[in-house]
Amino acid sequence: MNRKNLLQWLPFAILALVLLTDLRPIVLGGMQRGLLATGLWKPDLPTLATGAPKDKTTTTGGGAYPHNLTLVTLGGKSMNLSELKGKVVFVNMWASWCPPCVAEMPGIHALYEKVDKTKVAFVMISLDEKPAKAQALLKRRGYIFPVYFPTGPLPAPFNSSAIPSTVILGPDGQVAARHDGMAEYDTPEFKAALENLFVPNG
């Protein structure tokens, strides 16, 4: 094959490399992230009711936490979602092979670094079949938010038919909002709304 023919086939070879290898979610996610950053694409955010009265008896009372969901950390430690009772919980279902998941992660990570951790907990549930794939993405991007893996099928309200999917739980474990699809969560308004769901004890 001469040089001219080689140059003609080079774009197709690069495209095949991107689409048929582990580079696909990274490249496509980067393109989607670029659209989010330019503001040309503004997916809707879940609406969090911030004006509702904060009734401590109903939000932090002694009732049972509604979600008995057992997860496993990257290190293999078991954790139940009910351990987060009393905090607002940002739950995100994602996978390293999902371009929209990869695209929204920088915004989620930026939000994670800004919120008050005494009020808000993050539960990033990876649906990767191989934890090493998720771990490689986290290491490559420098993400430090808590990542977990399900120990079985996800129950409602976490069993979405599409990812990324985000569920916001109030301190009592009730669903405050849900959003299926990619979104830009790193906004002052969303951060404030998230922290305003928190109801202090006492």
C-alpha positions in Angstrom: 0.0 0.0 0.0 1.5 3.3 -1.0 1.6 6.5 1.1 -1.4 8.0 -0.6 -3.6 5.0 0.0 -2.4 4.8 3.6 -3.4 8.4 4.2 -6.9 7.8 2.7 -7.5 4.9 5.1 -6.0 6.6 8.2 -9.2 8.4 9.3 -11.2 5.1 9.1 -8.5 3.4 11.1 -8.6 6.1 13.7 -12.4 5.9 13.8 -12.4 2.1 14.2 -9.8 2.4 17.0 -12.1 4.9 18.8 -15.3 3.0 18.3 -14.1 -0.6 18.8 -11.8 -0.1 21.8 -11.8 1.2 25.4 -11.2 4.7 23.9 -14.8 5.0 22.8 -16.4 6.1 26.1 -13.4 8.5 26.7 -13.6 10.2 23.3 -17.4 10.3 23.1 -17.7 11.4 26.7 -15.1 14.1 26.1 -17.2 15.4 23.2 -20.4 15.4 25.2 -18.5 17.1 28.1 -17.4 19.8 25.6 -21.0 20.4 24.6 -22.0 20.8 28.3 -19.1 23.2 28.9 -20.0 25.4 26.0 -23.6 25.8 27.3 -24.9 24.7 23.9 -26.4 21.7 25.5 -28.2 22.1 28.8 -29.9 19.0 30.0 -32.6 19.5 32.6 -31.6 19.0 36.3 -33.8 17.2 38.8 -36.0 19.7 40.6 -35.4 19.7 44.3 -38.1 21.3 46.4 -36.3 23.8 48.7 -39.2 25.9 49.9 -41.0 23.1 51.8 -41.2 23.4 55.6 -38.6 21.3 57.3 -40.5 19.0 59.7 -38.0 17.2 61.8 -40.5 14.7 63.0 -41.1 13.4 59.5 -37.6 13.7 58.0 -35.4 12.6 60.8 -37.8 10.6 63.0 -37.3 7.1 64.2 -39.0 5.4 61.3 -37.1 2.6 59.4 -34.9 3.7 56.6 -36.7 2.6 53.4 -33.7 1.4 51.5 -31.9 -1.8 52.6 -29.4 -1.7 49.8 -26.1 -3.4 50.4 -23.1 -2.2 48.4 -19.4 -3.0 48.3 -16.5 -0.5 48.1 -13.6 -0.7 45.7 -11.7 -2.2 48.6 -14.2 -4.9 49.2 -15.8 -3.5 52.3 -19.6 -3.9 52.7 -21.8 -0.9 53.3 -25.6 -0.5 53.6 -27.3 2.6 52.3 -29.2 2.8 55.6 -26.0 3.8 57.3 -26.4 7.3 55.6 -29.7 8.0 57.3 -29.8 11.6 58.4 -27.9 12.9 55.4 -29.0 14.0 51.9 -27.7 11.3 49.6 -26.7 11.8 46.0 -26.8 8.4 44.3 -25.5 8.0 40.7 -25.6 4.9 38.6 -22.8 4.8 36.0 -20.3 2.7 34.1 -16.9 3.3 32.6 -18.2 2.1 29.2 -21.0 4.7 29.1 -20.0 8.0 27.3 -22.8 10.2 28.9 -21.7 8.8 32.4 -18.1 9.8 31.6 -19.2 13.2 30.3 -21.1 14.2 33.5 -18.5 12.9 35.9 -16.3 16.0 36.0 -19.4 18.0 37.1 -20.4 15.5 39.7 -16.8 15.4 41.1 -16.7 19.2 41.2 -20.0 19.2 43.1 -18.7 16.5 45.5 -15.6 18.6 46.3 -17.8 21.7 47.1 -20.7 20.3 49.2 -20.8 20.2 53.0 -19.9 16.5 53.7 -21.7 16.7 57.1 -24.9 17.3 55.2 -24.5 15.5 51.9 -23.2 12.0 51.1 -22.3 10.7 47.6 -22.9 7.1 46.5 -21.5 6.5 43.0 -22.7 3.0 42.0 -20.6 1.5 39.3 -22.4 -1.0 37.0 -19.1 -2.2 35.5 -18.9 -6.0 35.4 -15.2 -5.7 36.1 -14.3 -3.4 39.0 -10.9 -2.9 37.6 -12.4 -0.9 34.6 -14.1 1.5 37.0 -10.9 1.8 39.1 -8.8 2.6 36.1 -11.2 5.4 35.1 -11.2 6.9 38.6 -7.4 6.8 38.8 -6.9 8.2 35.3 -9.3 11.2 36.1 -8.2 11.7 39.7 -11.8 11.2 41.1 -12.0 10.7 44.8 -15.7 10.4 45.4 -16.9 7.2 47.0 -17.6 4.4 44.5 -19.5 1.3 45.2 -20.7 -1.9 43.4 -24.0 -3.6 43.9 -24.1 -7.0 45.4 -27.2 -8.0 43.4 -30.0 -6.5 41.3 -30.7 -2.9 42.2 -34.2 -2.3 43.7 -36.5 0.6 43.1 -35.9 3.5 42.9 -32.4 2.7 41.7 -33.2 0.2 38.9 -33.3 2.5 35.9 -33.4 1.1 32.4 -30.8 3.7 31.3 -27.6 5.2 32.7 -26.5 7.6 33.9 -29.3 7.8 36.4 -29.3 9.9 39.6 -31.5 9.6 42.6 -31.5 12.2 45.4 -32.6 11.0 48.8 -33.6 13.2 51.7 -32.3 12.5 55.2 -35.2 10.1 55.8 -34.3 8.1 52.7 -37.4 9.3 50.8 -36.8 10.2 47.1 -36.5 13.9 46.7 -35.7 13.9 43.0 -34.7 11.5 40.2 -33.1 12.2 36.8 -32.4 9.7 34.1 -29.7 10.8 31.6 -26.8 13.1 31.6 -26.8 16.5 33.5 -24.5 19.2 34.6 -24.8 19.1 38.4 -22.0 21.6 39.2 -24.1 24.7 39.6 -24.5 27.0 42.6 -28.2 26.6 42.5 -28.1 22.8 42.5 -25.5 22.8 45.3 -27.7 25.1 47.4 -30.9 23.1 46.8 -29.1 19.8 47.7 -27.8 21.2 51.0 -31.1 22.8 51.8 -32.7 19.4 51.9 -30.7 18.6 55.0 -32.5 18.9 58.3 -30.3 19.1 61.4 -31.2 17.0 64.4 -32.2 18.6 67.6 
